[in-house]
Amino acid sequence: MSVENKTCPTTDDDVTFYQEHGFIQYPQFFSGSEVEELRGAIDEAIEQNRERIVGAPGGGRSSKEYEQVFNQMVNLWRDFPLVKCFAHNAALAESARRLSGSRHVRIYHDHAMVKPGGEESRATNWHQDAPFWPMDSVGALSAWIAVDDVCIENGCLQFVPQSHKFGLQEGIALAKEGDSIVDKMKARGHTVQDPVAVEMAAGGVTFHHGCNFHFAGPNQTENRRRAFAIIYIPDHIKFTGGSEAAGAGDEMKAGGPWDHPVHPILAGNS
Ligand SMILES: O=C(O)CCC(=O)C(=O)O
């Protein structure tokens, strides 16, 4: 079966679970052979030395430290047709629409995140995504596809259940290595649950809310850990201006809708 003909697996119970916990896992959203094609396209992008953000100064790459967290490549759907089948996948987008309780969802951007293996690999520090996104209000979410089998050892995602209920936490965009998010959140009066590590085989997908605190450890294996994520914007969310990764920031009005060809509606009605 082609990935384009998939059926959306998201049930009402899933929606309840996601809204309560701020994340959900679909262990076999894609089959091993389906995801193999995506893996090949990501490898080709690495081979071509694809910029992080096409056209940005210095290709959008910042520091060696960042590259030790991952080689991130944004909006691969725009130059790799095969990647578009995943980034614009109707079943994934429909799951995002149902989970977020929206009339429709648009794509913000996709991004491959390739965590290098070996001693230099660094953790993806605890963070919420929402502070990085030029959006108001909160409610946008990500689908994260395991392109390789992922486990704690190679940097699977770990989520703090219910932490999306803390709302957008100003001043904690990205914890520093060794920083305790738990202590910071406790100091702000929140009860913090133990993180849940989501190990899964390649093809599995997790969705997480933009305010959910999550983390991935360093990749302690010798092989790269490839993941591919898509960020979805529910219909009620406005563009707040700026942002390099938006790709069309100069062509959209701050305070307006995300109505632009690089952010098409992927599920639901306008
Ligand atoms: O893949 C990772 O290491 C981090 C992913 C992440 O933070 C995200 O998709 O929001």
The ligand as an ORCA input file, in Angstrom:
! r2SCAN-3c Opt
* xyz 0 1
  O      14.612     14.374     17.639
  C      15.007     14.970     18.629
  O      16.061     14.688     19.203
  C      14.206     16.098     19.202
  C      12.906     16.276     18.523
  C      12.129     17.411     19.030
  O      12.481     18.070     19.983
  C      10.884     17.744     18.346
  O      10.539     17.134     17.314
  O      10.180     18.659     18.837
*
